[in-house]
């Protein structure tokens, strides 16, 4: 980041280093309300499993011409209370409203932050909005202040700090205030991150979309395929924050539940660094060139019988199909690498864009977030039976203390401890929340009759419970 002639700030970066599990503190999921009207794999708030998250963020609200917070879609006012109502299913869950996003543009933000009066109008409307719909905080996603290609002005940098300072003063301890940051220096240079830090609860670091078809439109990059969540480049982006001595506990690492896709120019050249001619073919549900949801990517892998290529150094996987289609993405293996990285850098959480890019059983979220050992909090197994069993689990009956439910060891006739009732049986692997791993090889070795029993506290009352998905292992 420092070229010839750089005088100061080019010394070695003092990176934070930890040995704990700091990033498990916050597990945050964005919900894109545009998924509500997708023609397939559509998502409503009720599709979200609240037991997988500590915070959920509704995206996006906008800023109206009167500088007040405004809904982004006609149906948002219907979805807001359904979204914040997820808190009834998980004690301690917090919901935030995100204002902005790429499609919001930058001009309206520049205008809103330009004077004390317009900032006050916006802030007052936000406080009223959160109180009306039950949100616990606001996420500011201005893309991007002071960026000439986004309608930004030089004054944006200072004015944005003023907005955040005044907003936090109005919110106090009652409401959370977060700010979303880009990972590239090109856009990050418009943020006074150090100036904002005292007034935000944390930053969301968008460590995705590092590459895409836009690389072909820049004089600084080439029209070649590159993974958009490259761990090496994520590290370099975070170094910009460490140079400014930002507290890593105030940094939440972004993770992507989607991939950036391309159409290759030369079918004989398929590795990262090979040329592309355009974005990849649109997915059936996302219906946009250059992007595929995790659900769509898994569908491609299954349909074509593909074996993904794993780049461990970059912490990504990619696949090639139909000769010229290429996409990079993350799965449980690469997301675990990113979780380890986040913990080693002392980061204060991990966030996902976006929960609705998963399949409708939250397969990706379940595998990724179970690594944090999250458990549903409450007096029932889950208000959403589609996800009830897999979070409240244990290796054996010896782990049953203080759990609402647990899986037994493999046995011909599984037995529950006193105070627990056998609800059902299964023969798959079990997640050990204490060790952060899936255990064993299932119960297949013991013969057809061997199963694990799901033991649930006898006083638990639940209705309309059923299995979703299919057996795995």
Secondary structure, DSSP 8 states (H G I E B T S, - for coil): ---TT--SS-S-------SS-GGGS-EEEEEEGGGGG-SSS---GGGS-GGG-SEEEEEEEEE-TTSSEEESSTTHHHHHHHHHGGGGGSTT-EEEEEEE-GGG-SHHHHHHHTSHHHHHHHHHHHHHHHHHHT--EEEEE-S-TT-GGGT--TTHHHHHHHHHHHHHHHHTTTSEEEEEEESSHHHHTT--HHHHHTT-SEEEEE-S-SSSGGGGG-TTS-SB---TT-HHHHHHHHHHHHHTT--GGGEEEEEESEEEEEEES-TT--STT-BEEEE----TTT--TTEEEHHHHHHHHHHHT---EEETTTTEEEEEETTTEEEEE--HHHHHHHHHHHHHTT-S-EEEE-GGGS-TT-HHHHHHHHTTT----SSSS-SSGGGHHHHS--SSGGG-TT-SEEE---BTT----TTEEEEEEE-S-EEETTTTEEESS-SGGG-TT-BEEEEEETT----S----S----
